[in-house]
Amino acid sequence: MALEIHLPNQQLVRFKDGDRMEDIVDREKGKNSMLTTFFKKNKEDSIVRKCLYKDFPKHFTWNQSNLCWWTREHKSMIGRLVYANPAEGKRYYLRLLLCHIIGPTCFEDLYTTNDLLHPTFRKVALEKGLIETDDNLSQ
């Protein structure tokens, strides 16, 4: 199962030619995505909070019509986060963090390490040792 990733407030919006901007905004406002609903599930249930985003489909199935995760009753499914190129910057580092941080309940959890809120996902990845700095290359 391909798992969506998006930056805060940048989830996919679908529309047709001729749709008015106001109608699109009204229709899409507050709509859940796979990722934001994953956060909500983690917030509601501490037992659920023990798995990575990629492992979520082992226990839950995505209901596209209701835009929610339902408890999986049958076979397990393998999850795969959609690809993000390192050139995408923020989205790449978000994907990297989602592959390593268990049970985030919001984007702020991904911006935090050692109880310190960082300004970027890259800084958190650096602090967690998921990437290395290239500062020594310029010396």
C-alpha positions in Angstrom: 0.0 0.0 0.0 1.4 3.4 -1.0 1.2 5.8 2.0 0.8 9.5 1.2 3.2 12.0 2.7 2.8 15.8 2.6 4.0 18.8 4.4 1.7 20.6 6.9 -1.4 22.0 5.2 -0.1 20.8 1.8 -2.3 17.7 1.3 -3.5 16.8 -2.2 -6.6 18.7 -3.4 -8.7 17.3 -6.2 -10.8 19.5 -8.5 -12.2 19.6 -12.0 -12.0 22.2 -14.7 -14.6 24.8 -14.1 -14.8 24.3 -10.3 -14.9 27.6 -8.4 -12.0 28.3 -6.0 -14.4 29.0 -3.2 -16.2 25.7 -3.7 -12.9 23.8 -3.8 -11.8 25.4 -0.5 -15.1 24.7 1.2 -15.2 21.1 0.0 -11.6 20.3 1.0 -11.4 22.2 4.3 -10.8 19.9 7.2 -10.6 16.8 4.9 -8.4 14.1 6.3 -5.4 12.6 4.6 -3.8 9.2 5.3 -1.1 11.0 7.2 -3.3 13.3 9.3 -5.6 10.4 10.1 -2.5 8.4 11.2 -1.7 11.2 13.6 -5.2 11.2 14.9 -5.2 7.5 15.5 -1.9 7.8 17.4 -3.4 10.6 19.5 -6.5 8.5 20.4 -4.9 5.2 21.1 -1.7 4.6 23.0 -1.5 1.0 21.8 -1.6 2.1 18.2 1.2 4.6 19.0 3.7 1.7 19.0 4.3 1.5 15.2 5.8 3.4 12.4 3.7 4.9 9.6 5.0 2.3 7.1 3.8 -0.5 9.5 0.3 0.9 9.9 -1.3 -1.1 7.0 -0.4 -4.3 8.9 -3.0 -3.4 11.4 -5.4 -1.0 9.6 -6.9 -0.6 6.2 -7.5 2.8 4.5 -11.1 3.5 3.6 -10.9 6.0 0.7 -14.6 6.9 0.7 -14.7 7.8 4.4 -11.0 9.0 4.5 -10.3 7.0 7.7 -8.3 4.0 8.9 -10.3 0.9 10.0 -9.0 -2.0 12.0 -7.8 -4.7 9.6 -9.7 -7.9 10.1 -7.9 -10.1 7.5 -4.6 -10.4 5.8 -1.8 -8.1 6.7 -0.6 -5.5 4.2 2.8 -4.0 3.6 3.0 -0.2 3.6 5.4 1.8 1.6 5.9 5.6 1.9 5.8 7.3 -1.5 9.1 8.4 -2.8 10.6 11.8 -2.0 13.7 12.9 -3.8 16.4 14.5 -1.6 16.1 17.6 -3.9 12.6 18.1 -2.5 14.2 19.2 0.8 11.5 19.4 3.5 9.3 16.6 2.1 12.4 14.3 1.8 13.3 14.9 5.5 9.7 14.5 6.5 9.7 11.1 4.8 13.0 10.2 6.5 11.5 11.0 10.0 8.3 9.1 9.3 10.5 6.0 8.6 12.2 6.3 12.0 9.8 8.0 14.5 7.3 5.8 16.2 3.8 7.1 17.0 3.8 10.8 16.2 0.5 12.5 17.0 1.1 15.6 14.9 3.7 17.4 12.7 5.1 19.1 15.9 6.1 15.7 17.2 8.3 15.3 14.1 9.8 18.7 14.7 10.8 17.7 18.2 13.8 15.8 19.5 15.0 15.6 23.2 12.1 17.9 24.2 13.4 20.6 21.9 11.3 22.0 19.0 13.4 22.5 15.9 12.7 24.8 13.0 13.1 22.2 10.3 12.7 18.5 9.6 16.3 18.5 8.4 17.6 19.7 11.8 15.7 17.0 13.6 17.1 14.3 11.2 20.5 15.7 11.9 20.0 15.7 15.7 18.7 12.1 15.5 21.8 11.0 13.5 19.7 10.1 10.5 21.9 12.3 8.3 25.4 13.7 8.6 26.4 17.3 8.2 28.6 18.3 5.3 30.2 21.2 7.1 33.6 19.6 7.0 33.6 19.6 3.2 34.1 23.3 3.0 37.3 23.3 5.1 
